[in-house]
Amino acid sequence: MTDDRIEQRAAELLPEEQAAGGSADPQAQAEAILAESDEREADPGAAPDSFLERRRSDQTVETTR
């Protein structure tokens, strides 16, 4: 993780993230958020209630017009 990435994420904390209580140290909160995000991206099964579905554009549902 780069310092620039952490600083940018810290500057863009969502209101619910700020309300969660870690905003006294936005850098540490952003670093934790990014670490969890990276872990979930690397291992979609890392979070017990999450599911990351990856499909190609040709596998999507066609819309009717």
PyMOL commands that set and color helices and strands:
alter all, ss='L'
color gray80, all
select helices_A, chain A and resi 3-11+15-19+22-24+26-42+57-59
alter helices_A, ss='H'
color red, helices_A
deselect
rebuild
show_as cartoon
